[in-house]
Amino acid sequence: MTATMLLPAVLAGRAGGARTLHVTGATIAEVLEHVGAEHADLVEVIRGREGLSRYVNVYVNEVDVRGSGGLDTPVAAGDEIAVIPAVAGG
């Protein structure tokens, strides 16, 4: 099954300049494992020690994965996975 990972310009450099990656995996964890084989620097930014990094938000079809299973969130063929840097205000 193939899904699409969308990356902002600030993270594209960690994926060889690509803003879109065609990815495989049944869960976010599996997708990151496969992506990490080629783009370890990118996955290092997305994953934290205990799950997802607090510095990025990950959405599957516009649903925040933190509220839908985290790394265990299912991914199906045709899904869009958006990785967006977290923004803090003050």
CNS distance restraints for C-alpha pairs under 8 A (distance, minus, plus):
assign (resid   1 and name CA) (resid  24 and name CA) 5.77 0.50 0.50
assign (resid   1 and name CA) (resid  25 and name CA) 6.99 0.50 0.50
assign (resid   1 and name CA) (resid  26 and name CA) 7.86 0.50 0.50
assign (resid   1 and name CA) (resid  76 and name CA) 6.61 0.50 0.50
assign (resid   1 and name CA) (resid  77 and name CA) 4.65 0.50 0.50
assign (resid   1 and name CA) (resid  78 and name CA) 7.83 0.50 0.50
assign (resid   2 and name CA) (resid  22 and name CA) 6.31 0.50 0.50
assign (resid   2 and name CA) (resid  23 and name CA) 5.51 0.50 0.50
assign (resid   2 and name CA) (resid  24 and name CA) 4.93 0.50 0.50
assign (resid   2 and name CA) (resid  25 and name CA) 7.64 0.50 0.50
assign (resid   2 and name CA) (resid  76 and name CA) 7.45 0.50 0.50
assign (resid   2 and name CA) (resid  77 and name CA) 4.86 0.50 0.50
assign (resid   2 and name CA) (resid  78 and name CA) 6.22 0.50 0.50
assign (resid   2 and name CA) (resid  79 and name CA) 7.90 0.50 0.50
assign (resid   3 and name CA) (resid  22 and name CA) 5.82 0.50 0.50
assign (resid   3 and name CA) (resid  23 and name CA) 5.25 0.50 0.50
assign (resid   3 and name CA) (resid  24 and name CA) 6.17 0.50 0.50
assign (resid   3 and name CA) (resid  75 and name CA) 7.40 0.50 0.50
assign (resid   3 and name CA) (resid  76 and name CA) 6.76 0.50 0.50
assign (resid   3 and name CA) (resid  77 and name CA) 5.20 0.50 0.50
assign (resid   3 and name CA) (resid  78 and name CA) 4.84 0.50 0.50
assign (resid   3 and name CA) (resid  79 and name CA) 4.91 0.50 0.50
assign (resid   3 and name CA) (resid  80 and name CA) 5.99 0.50 0.50
assign (resid   3 and name CA) (resid  81 and name CA) 7.36 0.50 0.50
assign (resid   4 and name CA) (resid  20 and name CA) 6.67 0.50 0.50
assign (resid   4 and name CA) (resid  21 and name CA) 5.72 0.50 0.50
assign (resid   4 and name CA) (resid  22 and name CA) 4.73 0.50 0.50
assign (resid   4 and name CA) (resid  23 and name CA) 5.88 0.50 0.50
assign (resid   4 and name CA) (resid  78 and name CA) 6.96 0.50 0.50
assign (resid   4 and name CA) (resid  79 and name CA) 6.33 0.50 0.50
assign (resid   4 and name CA) (resid  80 and name CA) 4.91 0.50 0.50
assign (resid   4 and name CA) (resid  81 and name CA) 6.01 0.50 0.50
assign (resid   5 and name CA) (resid  20 and name CA) 5.61 0.50 0.50
assign (resid   5 and name CA) (resid  21 and name CA) 5.01 0.50 0.50
assign (resid   5 and name CA) (resid  22 and name CA) 6.30 0.50 0.50
assign (resid   5 and name CA) (resid  23 and name CA) 6.65 0.50 0.50
assign (resid   5 and name CA) (resid  80 and name CA) 5.92 0.50 0.50
assign (resid   5 and name CA) (resid  81 and name CA) 4.56 0.50 0.50
assign (resid   5 and name CA) (resid  82 and name CA) 5.79 0.50 0.50
assign (resid   5 and name CA) (resid  83 and name CA) 7.38 0.50 0.50
assign (resid   6 and name CA) (resid  19 and name CA) 5.94 0.50 0.50
assign (resid   6 and name CA) (resid  20 and name CA) 4.79 0.50 0.50
assign (resid   6 and name CA) (resid  21 and name CA) 6.66 0.50 0.50
assign (resid   6 and name CA) (resid  80 and name CA) 7.13 0.50 0.50
assign (resid   6 and name CA) (resid  81 and name CA) 6.05 0.50 0.50
assign (resid   6 and name CA) (resid  82 and name CA) 4.76 0.50 0.50
assign (resid   6 and name CA) (resid  83 and name CA) 6.28 0.50 0.50
assign (resid   7 and name CA) (resid  11 and name CA) 6.13 0.50 0.50
assign (resid   7 and name CA) (resid  12 and name CA) 6.01 0.50 0.50
assign (resid   7 and name CA) (resid  18 and name CA) 7.70 0.50 0.50
assign (resid   7 and name CA) (resid  19 and name CA) 4.80 0.50 0.50
assign (resid   7 and name CA) (resid  20 and name CA) 6.08 0.50 0.50
assign (resid   7 and name CA) (resid  82 and name CA) 6.42 0.50 0.50
assign (resid   7 and name CA) (resid  83 and name CA) 5.56 0.50 0.50
assign (resid   7 and name CA) (resid  84 and name CA) 7.12 0.50 0.50
assign (resid   8 and name CA) (resid  12 and name CA) 6.26 0.50 0.50
assign (resid   8 and name CA) (resid  19 and name CA) 6.37 0.50 0.50
assign (resid   8 and name CA) (resid  83 and name CA) 7.14 0.50 0.50
assign (resid   8 and name CA) (resid  84 and name CA) 6.56 0.50 0.50
assign (resid   8 and name CA) (resid  85 and name CA) 7.99 0.50 0.50
assign (resid   9 and name CA) (resid  13 and name CA) 7.42 0.50 0.50
assign (resid   9 and name CA) (resid  19 and name CA) 6.61 0.50 0.50
assign (resid  11 and name CA) (resid  15 and name CA) 7.12 0.50 0.50
assign (resid  11 and name CA) (resid  42 and name CA) 7.02 0.50 0.50
assign (resid  12 and name CA) (resid  16 and name CA) 6.57 0.50 0.50
assign (resid  12 and name CA) (resid  17 and name CA) 4.62 0.50 0.50
assign (resid  12 and name CA) (resid  18 and name CA) 5.22 0.50 0.50
assign (resid  12 and name CA) (resid  19 and name CA) 5.28 0.50 0.50
assign (resid  13 and name CA) (resid  17 and name CA) 4.51 0.50 0.50
assign (resid  13 and name CA) (resid  18 and name CA) 7.24 0.50 0.50
assign (resid  14 and name CA) (resid  39 and name CA) 6.64 0.50 0.50
assign (resid  14 and name CA) (resid  41 and name CA) 5.65 0.50 0.50
assign (resid  14 and name CA) (resid  42 and name CA) 4.97 0.50 0.50
assign (resid  15 and name CA) (resid  19 and name CA) 7.74 0.50 0.50
assign (resid  15 and name CA) (resid  39 and name CA) 5.60 0.50 0.50
assign (resid  15 and name CA) (resid  41 and name CA) 7.79 0.50 0.50
assign (resid  15 and name CA) (resid  42 and name CA) 6.23 0.50 0.50
assign (resid  16 and name CA) (resid  39 and name CA) 7.86 0.50 0.50
assign (resid  23 and name CA) (resid  31 and name CA) 6.27 0.50 0.50
assign (resid  23 and name CA) (resid  34 and name CA) 7.44 0.50 0.50
assign (resid  23 and name CA) (resid  35 and name CA) 6.96 0.50 0.50
assign (resid  24 and name CA) (resid  30 and name CA) 7.57 0.50 0.50
assign (resid  24 and name CA) (resid  31 and name CA) 5.54 0.50 0.50
assign (resid  24 and name CA) (resid  34 and name CA) 6.99 0.50 0.50
assign (resid  25 and name CA) (resid  29 and name CA) 7.83 0.50 0.50
assign (resid  25 and name CA) (resid  30 and name CA) 4.77 0.50 0.50
assign (resid  25 and name CA) (resid  31 and name CA) 4.53 0.50 0.50
assign (resid  25 and name CA) (resid  34 and name CA) 7.38 0.50 0.50
assign (resid  25 and name CA) (resid  75 and name CA) 6.73 0.50 0.50
assign (resid  26 and name CA) (resid  30 and name CA) 6.23 0.50 0.50
assign (resid  26 and name CA) (resid  31 and name CA) 7.17 0.50 0.50
assign (resid  26 and name CA) (resid  74 and name CA) 5.70 0.50 0.50
assign (resid  26 and name CA) (resid  75 and name CA) 5.04 0.50 0.50
assign (resid  26 and name CA) (resid  76 and name CA) 6.50 0.50 0.50
assign (resid  27 and name CA) (resid  31 and name CA) 6.24 0.50 0.50
assign (resid  27 and name CA) (resid  71 and name CA) 6.72 0.50 0.50
assign (resid  27 and name CA) (resid  72 and name CA) 5.42 0.50 0.50
assign (resid  27 and name CA) (resid  73 and name CA) 5.33 0.50 0.50
assign (resid  27 and name CA) (resid  74 and name CA) 4.33 0.50 0.50
assign (resid  27 and name CA) (resid  75 and name CA) 5.00 0.50 0.50
assign (resid  28 and name CA) (resid  32 and name CA) 6.13 0.50 0.50
assign (resid  28 and name CA) (resid  70 and name CA) 7.52 0.50 0.50
assign (resid  28 and name CA) (resid  71 and name CA) 4.93 0.50 0.50
assign (resid  28 and name CA) (resid  72 and name CA) 6.04 0.50 0.50
assign (resid  28 and name CA) (resid  73 and name CA) 5.72 0.50 0.50
assign (resid  28 and name CA) (resid  74 and name CA) 6.61 0.50 0.50
assign (resid  28 and name CA) (resid  75 and name CA) 6.53 0.50 0.50
assign (resid  29 and name CA) (resid  33 and name CA) 6.19 0.50 0.50
assign (resid  29 and name CA) (resid  71 and name CA) 4.80 0.50 0.50
assign (resid  29 and name CA) (resid  72 and name CA) 6.26 0.50 0.50
assign (resid  30 and name CA) (resid  34 and name CA) 6.29 0.50 0.50
assign (resid  31 and name CA) (resid  35 and name CA) 6.11 0.50 0.50
assign (resid  32 and name CA) (resid  36 and name CA) 5.75 0.50 0.50
assign (resid  32 and name CA) (resid  43 and name CA) 6.21 0.50 0.50
assign (resid  33 and name CA) (resid  37 and name CA) 6.64 0.50 0.50
assign (resid  34 and name CA) (resid  38 and name CA) 7.55 0.50 0.50
assign (resid  35 and name CA) (resid  39 and name CA) 5.76 0.50 0.50
assign (resid  35 and name CA) (resid  40 and name CA) 7.29 0.50 0.50
assign (resid  35 and name CA) (resid  43 and name CA) 7.06 0.50 0.50
assign (resid  36 and name CA) (resid  40 and name CA) 4.24 0.50 0.50
assign (resid  36 and name CA) (resid  41 and name CA) 7.57 0.50 0.50
assign (resid  36 and name CA) (resid  42 and name CA) 7.20 0.50 0.50
assign (resid  36 and name CA) (resid  43 and name CA) 5.50 0.50 0.50
assign (resid  39 and name CA) (resid  43 and name CA) 6.66 0.50 0.50
assign (resid  40 and name CA) (resid  44 and name CA) 6.12 0.50 0.50
assign (resid  41 and name CA) (resid  45 and name CA) 6.66 0.50 0.50
assign (resid  42 and name CA) (resid  46 and name CA) 6.58 0.50 0.50
assign (resid  43 and name CA) (resid  47 and name CA) 5.90 0.50 0.50
assign (resid  44 and name CA) (resid  48 and name CA) 7.37 0.50 0.50
assign (resid  45 and name CA) (resid  53 and name CA) 6.85 0.50 0.50
assign (resid  45 and name CA) (resid  55 and name CA) 7.81 0.50 0.50
assign (resid  45 and name CA) (resid  56 and name CA) 7.69 0.50 0.50
assign (resid  46 and name CA) (resid  52 and name CA) 6.00 0.50 0.50
assign (resid  46 and name CA) (resid  53 and name CA) 5.42 0.50 0.50
assign (resid  46 and name CA) (resid  55 and name CA) 7.74 0.50 0.50
assign (resid  46 and name CA) (resid  56 and name CA) 6.23 0.50 0.50
assign (resid  46 and name CA) (resid  83 and name CA) 7.93 0.50 0.50
assign (resid  47 and name CA) (resid  51 and name CA) 5.79 0.50 0.50
assign (resid  47 and name CA) (resid  52 and name CA) 4.43 0.50 0.50
assign (resid  47 and name CA) (resid  53 and name CA) 4.88 0.50 0.50
assign (resid  48 and name CA) (resid  52 and name CA) 4.91 0.50 0.50
assign (resid  48 and name CA) (resid  53 and name CA) 4.09 0.50 0.50
assign (resid  48 and name CA) (resid  54 and name CA) 7.34 0.50 0.50
assign (resid  49 and name CA) (resid  53 and name CA) 7.59 0.50 0.50
assign (resid  51 and name CA) (resid  70 and name CA) 7.24 0.50 0.50
assign (resid  51 and name CA) (resid  71 and name CA) 6.50 0.50 0.50
assign (resid  52 and name CA) (resid  56 and name CA) 7.68 0.50 0.50
assign (resid  52 and name CA) (resid  70 and name CA) 7.11 0.50 0.50
assign (resid  52 and name CA) (resid  71 and name CA) 7.05 0.50 0.50
assign (resid  53 and name CA) (resid  57 and name CA) 7.98 0.50 0.50
assign (resid  54 and name CA) (resid  86 and name CA) 7.34 0.50 0.50
assign (resid  55 and name CA) (resid  85 and name CA) 5.99 0.50 0.50
assign (resid  55 and name CA) (resid  86 and name CA) 5.07 0.50 0.50
assign (resid  55 and name CA) (resid  87 and name CA) 7.97 0.50 0.50
assign (resid  56 and name CA) (resid  83 and name CA) 6.66 0.50 0.50
assign (resid  56 and name CA) (resid  84 and name CA) 5.52 0.50 0.50
assign (resid  56 and name CA) (resid  85 and name CA) 4.20 0.50 0.50
assign (resid  56 and name CA) (resid  86 and name CA) 4.73 0.50 0.50
assign (resid  57 and name CA) (resid  64 and name CA) 7.11 0.50 0.50
assign (resid  57 and name CA) (resid  83 and name CA) 5.84 0.50 0.50
assign (resid  57 and name CA) (resid  84 and name CA) 5.11 0.50 0.50
assign (resid  57 and name CA) (resid  85 and name CA) 6.05 0.50 0.50
assign (resid  57 and name CA) (resid  86 and name CA) 5.92 0.50 0.50
assign (resid  58 and name CA) (resid  64 and name CA) 5.95 0.50 0.50
assign (resid  58 and name CA) (resid  65 and name CA) 5.94 0.50 0.50
assign (resid  58 and name CA) (resid  66 and name CA) 7.72 0.50 0.50
assign (resid  58 and name CA) (resid  81 and name CA) 6.84 0.50 0.50
assign (resid  58 and name CA) (resid  82 and name CA) 5.66 0.50 0.50
assign (resid  58 and name CA) (resid  83 and name CA) 4.68 0.50 0.50
assign (resid  58 and name CA) (resid  84 and name CA) 6.33 0.50 0.50
assign (resid  59 and name CA) (resid  63 and name CA) 5.00 0.50 0.50
assign (resid  59 and name CA) (resid  64 and name CA) 4.41 0.50 0.50
assign (resid  59 and name CA) (resid  65 and name CA) 5.52 0.50 0.50
assign (resid  59 and name CA) (resid  80 and name CA) 7.90 0.50 0.50
assign (resid  59 and name CA) (resid  81 and name CA) 5.51 0.50 0.50
assign (resid  59 and name CA) (resid  82 and name CA) 5.08 0.50 0.50
assign (resid  59 and name CA) (resid  83 and name CA) 6.61 0.50 0.50
assign (resid  60 and name CA) (resid  64 and name CA) 6.66 0.50 0.50
assign (resid  60 and name CA) (resid  65 and name CA) 6.61 0.50 0.50
assign (resid  60 and name CA) (resid  75 and name CA) 7.44 0.50 0.50
assign (resid  60 and name CA) (resid  79 and name CA) 6.62 0.50 0.50
assign (resid  60 and name CA) (resid  80 and name CA) 5.64 0.50 0.50
assign (resid  60 and name CA) (resid  81 and name CA) 4.54 0.50 0.50
assign (resid  60 and name CA) (resid  82 and name CA) 6.50 0.50 0.50
assign (resid  61 and name CA) (resid  79 and name CA) 6.09 0.50 0.50
assign (resid  61 and name CA) (resid  80 and name CA) 5.22 0.50 0.50
assign (resid  61 and name CA) (resid  81 and name CA) 6.42 0.50 0.50
assign (resid  61 and name CA) (resid  82 and name CA) 7.79 0.50 0.50
assign (resid  62 and name CA) (resid  82 and name CA) 7.62 0.50 0.50
assign (resid  63 and name CA) (resid  68 and name CA) 7.61 0.50 0.50
assign (resid  64 and name CA) (resid  68 and name CA) 6.81 0.50 0.50
assign (resid  65 and name CA) (resid  69 and name CA) 5.92 0.50 0.50
assign (resid  65 and name CA) (resid  70 and name CA) 4.89 0.50 0.50
assign (resid  65 and name CA) (resid  71 and name CA) 7.49 0.50 0.50
assign (resid  65 and name CA) (resid  73 and name CA) 6.25 0.50 0.50
assign (resid  66 and name CA) (resid  70 and name CA) 4.62 0.50 0.50
assign (resid  68 and name CA) (resid  73 and name CA) 6.02 0.50 0.50
assign (resid  69 and name CA) (resid  73 and name CA) 4.54 0.50 0.50
assign (resid  75 and name CA) (resid  79 and name CA) 6.49 0.50 0.50
